[in-house]
Amino acid sequence: MNKSQVVFYLFILITLSSCVSKKKIIYLQGQQNQSSNQVNYEPIIQNDDLLSITISSVEPELAVPFNLDQLQSASGSSSTSNSKTTYLVDSVGEIDFPVLGKIKVAGLTKTILKQQIKDRLALYLTDPIINIRIVNYKISVLGEVNKPGSFTLNGDRITLLEVIANAGDLTLYGKRDNILIIRDYLGTKTYNRVDITKADFVNSPFYYLDQNDVVYVEPRKARIDGTAIGGNITAIMSIASFLITTTLLLTR
């Protein structure tokens, strides 16, 4: 084997490594003509959620008894925090609402809960406006990301890709085709694997994350081959040097 053959085979090796890396690194491959059907996604209210619920009416004074903040103001109570008073969903999935009493909320979407509260308020208010928000919507990200940690969201709808962006993206050592999402649904934990290198991931039930989901990105066993020339330049140069030296010694 002469020098030109050694160089040729090394070129083939590097080229093949680069091709493999693209399949393991690039997100949403094959996205042509793909579409998502999850535009109406809503999170499910869970035990231990904190809910902000405000009631408005064309007759504001009639809505006061149904708003904790306004009740506290009317009674002369003051809060040391600027945050609104919230309702904690208890261990049986209920909240204690002014006037209306106990309301079962766990397992409901905000849309369904709004309608249920509206129906019960019909005895007291005309066309009430109800706003509900999950205020402790938190996602935790662990493993091979650049900024692991927990993120508390202002809204209550976020995709896995947005969470990855908030975590500074995956490192080159993170497995993109086997991301673990730990989800607690009404006290039952599930362990779910997703592949974000495939375009049809956008139709996965884990494209949108639920509150308190934990995302874990496993590390790869070997040094990343995705950016073969960049990430593995030391290993490639070592192999190349070894092969060239061995060939020269054998062909002298």
C-alpha positions as CSV (number, residue, x, y, z in Angstrom):
1,M,0.0,0.0,0.0
2,N,1.5,3.3,-1.1
3,K,1.0,6.8,0.4
4,S,-1.7,7.7,-2.1
5,Q,-3.7,4.7,-1.2
6,V,-3.4,5.5,2.5
7,V,-4.6,9.1,1.9
8,F,-7.5,7.8,-0.2
9,Y,-8.7,5.4,2.5
10,L,-8.4,8.0,5.1
11,F,-10.5,10.3,3.0
12,I,-13.2,7.6,2.6
13,L,-13.1,7.0,6.4
14,I,-13.6,10.7,7.2
15,T,-16.4,11.1,4.6
16,L,-18.3,8.1,6.0
17,S,-17.9,9.4,9.5
18,S,-19.3,12.7,8.5
19,C,-22.4,11.1,6.8
20,V,-23.2,9.1,9.9
21,S,-22.9,12.2,12.1
22,K,-25.5,14.2,10.1
23,K,-28.1,11.5,10.8
24,K,-27.3,11.6,14.5
25,I,-27.0,15.3,15.0
26,I,-29.5,17.2,12.7
27,Y,-32.9,17.8,14.1
28,L,-36.2,17.1,12.3
29,Q,-34.8,15.3,9.3
30,G,-37.2,14.6,6.4
31,Q,-39.4,17.6,7.3
32,Q,-40.8,18.0,3.8
33,N,-44.6,17.9,3.7
34,Q,-44.8,17.3,7.4
35,S,-47.5,19.0,9.5
36,S,-48.5,19.1,13.1
37,N,-52.1,18.5,14.4
38,Q,-51.5,19.7,17.9
39,V,-52.4,23.4,17.5
40,N,-55.1,23.1,20.2
41,Y,-52.9,21.5,22.8
42,E,-53.8,22.3,26.4
43,P,-52.0,21.0,29.5
44,I,-54.0,18.9,32.0
45,I,-54.3,20.4,35.5
46,Q,-52.5,18.2,38.1
47,N,-52.3,17.8,41.8
48,D,-50.0,20.4,43.4
49,D,-50.5,22.9,40.6
50,L,-51.0,26.5,41.6
51,L,-53.8,28.2,39.7
52,S,-54.5,31.9,39.3
53,I,-58.3,32.3,38.8
54,T,-59.9,35.7,38.3
55,I,-63.6,36.4,37.7
56,S,-64.8,39.5,35.9
57,S,-68.3,40.7,35.3
58,V,-70.2,43.6,33.7
59,E,-71.2,44.3,37.3
60,P,-67.8,44.4,39.0
61,E,-69.1,44.6,42.6
62,L,-70.9,41.3,42.2
63,A,-67.7,39.6,41.2
64,V,-65.8,40.6,44.3
65,P,-66.8,37.6,46.4
66,F,-65.3,35.3,43.8
67,N,-61.9,36.8,43.8
68,L,-59.5,36.1,46.7
69,D,-57.4,39.3,46.0
70,Q,-60.5,41.5,46.1
71,L,-61.8,39.8,49.2
72,Q,-58.6,40.4,51.0
73,S,-58.5,44.1,49.9
74,A,-62.2,44.5,51.1
75,S,-61.4,43.0,54.4
76,G,-58.4,45.2,54.9
77,S,-55.8,42.4,54.6
78,S,-52.6,43.3,52.9
79,S,-50.1,41.0,51.1
80,T,-46.3,41.4,51.3
81,S,-46.0,40.0,47.7
82,N,-47.0,41.5,44.4
83,S,-48.1,38.2,43.2
84,K,-51.7,37.2,42.9
85,T,-53.3,34.9,45.4
86,T,-53.4,31.4,44.0
87,Y,-55.3,28.1,44.5
88,L,-53.3,25.0,45.4
89,V,-54.7,21.8,43.9
90,D,-54.7,19.5,46.8
91,S,-53.9,15.8,47.0
92,V,-57.3,14.7,45.9
93,G,-57.3,17.2,43.0
94,E,-59.6,19.9,44.4
95,I,-59.5,23.6,45.1
96,D,-61.6,25.5,47.6
97,F,-63.2,28.3,45.7
98,P,-65.0,31.3,47.4
99,V,-68.7,30.8,47.5
100,L,-68.7,27.8,45.2
101,G,-66.8,25.6,47.6
102,K,-64.8,22.5,46.6
103,I,-64.2,22.1,42.9
104,K,-62.6,19.0,41.3
105,V,-60.0,20.4,38.9
106,A,-57.3,17.7,38.5
107,G,-57.5,16.0,35.1
108,L,-59.3,18.9,33.5
109,T,-58.0,21.3,30.9
110,K,-58.4,25.1,31.5
111,T,-61.1,25.3,28.9
112,I,-63.2,22.6,30.6
113,L,-62.7,24.1,34.0
114,K,-63.7,27.6,32.8
115,Q,-66.9,26.2,31.5
116,Q,-67.6,24.4,34.7
117,I,-67.0,27.5,36.8
118,K,-69.1,29.6,34.4
119,D,-72.0,27.2,34.8
120,R,-71.8,27.3,38.6
121,L,-71.5,31.1,38.5
122,A,-74.7,31.5,36.4
123,L,-76.7,31.7,39.7
124,Y,-74.7,34.8,40.7
125,L,-73.3,36.6,37.7
126,T,-74.4,37.4,34.1
127,D,-71.9,36.4,31.4
128,P,-68.8,36.2,33.7
129,I,-65.3,36.3,32.2
130,I,-63.0,33.7,33.7
131,N,-59.2,33.7,33.4
132,I,-57.2,30.7,34.6
133,R,-53.5,30.3,34.5
134,I,-51.1,27.7,35.9
135,V,-48.5,29.8,37.7
136,N,-46.0,27.1,38.7
137,Y,-45.5,25.6,35.2
138,K,-42.0,24.3,35.5
139,I,-39.8,22.0,33.3
140,S,-36.5,20.5,34.4
141,V,-33.7,19.6,32.0
142,L,-30.8,17.3,32.9
143,G,-27.9,15.6,31.2
144,E,-26.1,16.6,28.0
145,V,-27.3,20.2,27.6
146,N,-25.3,23.4,27.9
147,K,-27.4,24.9,30.7
148,P,-29.1,22.2,32.8
149,G,-31.7,23.3,35.4
150,S,-35.3,24.1,36.0
151,F,-37.3,26.7,34.0
152,T,-40.5,28.3,35.3
153,L,-42.6,29.5,32.4
154,N,-44.8,32.6,32.1
155,G,-47.2,30.7,29.9
156,D,-48.5,27.2,30.0
157,R,-47.6,25.8,26.6
158,I,-44.0,25.0,25.5
159,T,-42.5,22.5,23.1
160,L,-39.5,20.2,23.8
161,L,-37.5,22.1,21.2
162,E,-38.2,25.4,23.0
163,V,-37.1,23.8,26.3
164,I,-33.9,22.6,24.6
165,A,-33.3,26.1,23.3
166,N,-33.7,27.5,26.9
167,A,-31.2,25.0,28.1
168,G,-28.6,26.3,25.6
169,D,-29.1,23.3,23.1
170,L,-27.7,19.8,23.5
171,T,-24.0,19.3,23.7
172,L,-22.3,17.3,20.9
173,Y,-22.3,14.4,23.3
174,G,-26.1,14.2,23.8
175,K,-28.2,11.5,22.3
176,R,-30.8,13.3,20.1
177,D,-32.5,10.1,19.0
178,N,-33.3,8.8,22.5
179,I,-34.3,11.7,24.8
180,L,-36.1,10.6,28.0
181,I,-39.2,12.5,29.2
182,I,-40.4,11.6,32.7
183,R,-44.0,12.6,33.2
184,D,-46.2,12.5,36.3
185,Y,-49.8,12.3,35.4
186,L,-52.2,12.3,38.3
187,G,-49.7,10.5,40.5
188,T,-48.5,8.0,37.9
189,K,-45.0,8.4,36.5
190,T,-44.3,7.4,32.9
191,Y,-40.9,7.1,31.1
192,N,-41.1,8.1,27.5
193,R,-38.4,8.2,24.7
194,V,-38.5,10.6,21.8
195,D,-36.3,11.0,18.7
196,I,-36.0,14.7,17.7
197,T,-33.9,13.8,14.6
198,K,-37.1,12.7,12.9
199,A,-39.6,15.2,11.5
200,D,-42.7,13.3,12.6
201,F,-41.6,14.0,16.2
202,V,-43.9,17.1,15.9
203,N,-46.9,14.8,16.0
204,S,-45.6,13.1,19.2
205,P,-47.6,13.4,22.4
206,F,-44.4,14.7,23.9
207,Y,-43.8,17.5,21.4
208,Y,-45.5,19.8,23.9
209,L,-44.4,19.3,27.5
210,D,-46.6,19.2,30.6
211,Q,-45.9,21.0,33.8
212,N,-43.3,19.4,36.0
213,D,-41.9,17.2,33.1
214,V,-38.3,16.2,33.5
215,V,-36.2,16.0,30.3
216,Y,-33.1,13.9,30.5
217,V,-30.5,13.8,27.6
218,E,-28.3,10.8,27.8
219,P,-24.6,11.0,26.9
220,R,-23.2,9.1,23.9
221,K,-20.8,6.3,24.7
222,A,-18.2,7.3,22.2
223,R,-16.9,10.8,21.3
224,I,-19.4,12.4,19.0
225,D,-18.9,11.5,15.4
226,G,-21.3,14.1,14.2
227,T,-18.7,16.7,13.6
228,A,-16.0,14.2,12.7
229,I,-13.4,16.7,11.6
230,G,-14.1,19.1,14.4
231,G,-15.1,17.1,17.4
232,N,-12.8,14.1,16.7
233,I,-9.9,15.8,15.1
234,T,-7.5,14.6,17.7
235,A,-8.6,10.9,17.3
236,I,-8.6,11.1,13.5
237,M,-5.1,12.7,13.4
238,S,-3.8,10.0,15.7
239,I,-5.3,7.2,13.6
240,A,-4.0,8.8,10.4
241,S,-0.5,9.3,11.9
242,F,-0.4,5.7,13.1
243,L,-1.5,4.3,9.7
244,I,0.9,6.4,7.7
245,T,3.8,5.6,10.0
246,T,3.0,1.8,9.9
247,T,2.6,1.9,6.1
248,L,5.9,3.7,5.6
249,L,7.7,1.2,7.9
250,L,6.3,-1.8,6.1
251,T,7.0,-0.5,2.6
252,R,10.6,0.5,3.2
